C-alpha cells in the first residue's frame, strides 16, 4: 500500500441555474474539507449531497487536488 497522499477537496454551493456551474454567491460556498483519498472524499460528498437533496440548485463537488499539486504525477514540484 502506498503512503502517497492523494488529497481531495469537497465543496459545494447553490448554482444560479442547472445548466452550468456558476454559483449564486461565492461567499456562501460550503468548504466541507480536504481528505487524504478519494474514498473518504466520496463519503463526505455523499453525506452533504444527501443533506441538501431537497434543493435542486445545491451541488457538491470533489476536486482532485493532488492532480493540481503534481500534474505530471512524479511526486516532485
C-alpha positions in Angstrom: 0.0 0.0 0.0 1.3 3.4 -1.0 1.8 6.2 1.6 1.3 8.8 -1.2 -1.2 11.4 -0.3 -3.9 11.9 -2.9 -5.6 15.0 -1.5 -9.2 15.7 -2.4 -11.3 18.8 -1.7 -15.1 18.6 -1.1 -17.1 21.8 -1.5 -20.4 22.9 -2.7 -22.8 25.8 -3.2 -26.0 26.9 -4.7 -26.0 27.2 -8.5 -27.6 30.1 -10.4 -29.1 27.6 -12.8 -28.9 23.9 -13.6 -27.3 24.3 -17.0 -23.8 25.4 -15.8 -21.5 25.5 -12.8 -21.9 29.2 -11.7 -22.5 29.8 -8.1 -25.1 32.3 -6.8 -22.9 33.6 -4.0 -19.2 32.7 -3.7 -19.2 34.0 -0.1 -21.6 31.2 0.8 -19.6 28.3 -0.6 -19.6 25.4 1.8 -16.0 24.1 2.1 -16.6 20.6 3.6 -12.9 19.6 3.9 -9.8 18.1 2.5 -9.5 14.3 2.5 -6.5 12.0 2.1 -8.0 9.8 -0.5 -11.0 9.6 -2.9 -12.9 7.1 -0.7 -13.0 9.5 2.2 -13.9 12.4 0.0 -16.7 10.5 -1.6 -18.2 9.6 1.8 -18.2 13.3 2.8 -19.6 14.3 -0.6 -22.4 11.7 -0.4 -23.3 12.9 3.1 -23.5 16.6 2.1 -25.4 15.8 -1.1 -28.0 13.8 0.9 -28.4 16.6 3.4 -29.3 19.1 0.6 -31.3 16.7 -1.7 -34.4 19.0 -1.4 -32.6 21.9 -3.0 -32.2 21.2 -6.7 -29.7 24.1 -7.2 -27.4 22.9 -4.4 -24.4 20.9 -5.7 -21.3 19.4 -4.1 -18.1 18.6 -5.9 -14.9 16.6 -5.4 -11.7 18.2 -6.6 -8.7 16.1 -7.2 -6.2 18.5 -5.5 -3.3 16.0 -6.0 -3.6 16.4 -9.7 -3.2 20.2 -9.5 -0.3 19.9 -7.0 1.5 17.3 -9.0 0.2 17.4 -12.6 2.8 15.1 -14.1 2.5 12.6 -11.2 6.2 12.3 -10.4 5.8 13.3 -6.8 8.1 16.3 -7.2 7.5 20.1 -7.6 
